[in-house]
Amino acid sequence: MKQRKLARKLEVEYDGAPKDEKVAHIILFGIKYAEELKAATKQAGCSIWKIIKSSGITKSQGLEKYTYTSEINYGMTLAQYVKPKK
């Protein structure tokens, strides 16, 4: 999956989350798309931060580089142990 497509999926996940569950849905994104994220970040010029930045969720949040990068990485790590209910 390409960087832009993953960015769009992240944006949908984030925008669809209740206000008090935004970070949980960032982690859930990492769980749902762990394999696609791993494959995408092996491509030249792609990184988790670039996916976050491309998603647009940082524009209104004023986030620093590693704010959600860690959360997505947590989700990617958890993916081998858990499956989303939905």
C-alpha positions as CSV (number, residue, x, y, z in Angstrom):
1,M,0.0,0.0,0.0
2,K,1.3,3.4,-0.9
3,Q,2.1,6.2,1.6
4,R,-0.8,8.4,0.5
5,K,-3.3,5.6,0.8
6,L,-2.1,4.7,4.3
7,A,-2.2,8.4,5.2
8,R,-5.9,8.6,4.0
9,K,-6.7,5.5,6.1
10,L,-5.1,7.1,9.1
11,E,-7.1,10.3,8.6
12,V,-10.3,8.3,8.4
13,E,-9.5,6.3,11.5
14,Y,-8.6,9.5,13.4
15,D,-11.5,11.6,12.2
16,G,-14.0,8.8,13.0
17,A,-12.8,8.3,16.5
18,P,-14.6,9.9,19.5
19,K,-12.8,12.9,20.9
20,D,-11.5,11.0,24.0
21,E,-10.4,8.0,22.0
22,K,-8.2,9.6,19.3
23,V,-4.9,8.1,20.5
24,A,-6.5,4.7,20.9
25,H,-7.5,4.8,17.3
26,I,-4.0,5.8,16.2
27,I,-2.8,2.7,18.0
28,L,-5.6,0.7,16.4
29,F,-4.4,2.0,13.0
30,G,-1.0,0.5,13.7
31,I,-2.6,-2.8,14.6
32,K,-4.9,-2.9,11.5
33,Y,-2.2,-1.9,9.0
34,A,0.9,-3.3,10.6
35,E,2.0,-5.4,7.5
36,E,1.2,-2.6,5.1
37,L,3.1,-0.1,7.2
38,K,6.1,-2.4,7.4
39,A,6.1,-2.9,3.6
40,A,5.6,0.9,2.9
41,T,8.4,2.0,5.2
42,K,10.8,-0.3,3.4
43,Q,10.3,1.8,0.3
44,A,12.7,4.7,-0.3
45,G,11.4,8.0,1.1
46,C,8.6,6.6,3.2
47,S,8.4,6.7,7.0
48,I,5.7,6.6,9.7
49,W,6.2,10.3,10.2
50,K,5.7,11.0,6.5
51,I,2.4,9.0,6.6
52,I,1.2,11.0,9.6
53,K,2.2,14.3,8.1
54,S,0.5,13.4,4.8
55,S,-2.7,12.4,6.6
56,G,-3.3,16.0,7.6
57,I,-4.1,15.1,11.2
58,T,-1.1,17.1,12.4
59,K,-2.3,20.4,10.8
60,S,-4.8,21.2,13.6
61,Q,-2.9,19.4,16.3
62,G,0.5,21.2,16.1
63,L,2.1,17.8,16.8
64,E,5.8,17.2,17.1
65,K,7.5,14.6,15.0
66,Y,7.3,11.7,17.4
67,T,3.9,12.3,19.0
68,Y,2.0,9.7,17.0
69,T,4.9,7.9,15.5
70,S,5.4,6.0,18.8
71,E,1.7,5.2,19.0
72,I,1.6,3.7,15.5
73,N,4.8,1.7,16.4
74,Y,3.1,0.4,19.5
75,G,0.2,-0.8,17.4
76,M,2.5,-2.4,14.9
77,T,4.1,-4.3,17.7
78,L,0.8,-5.3,19.3
79,A,-0.5,-6.6,16.0
80,Q,1.2,-9.9,16.4
81,Y,-0.7,-10.4,19.7
82,V,-4.2,-8.9,19.2
83,K,-6.9,-8.6,16.5
84,P,-9.4,-5.7,16.2
85,K,-13.0,-6.5,17.1
86,K,-14.4,-4.6,14.1
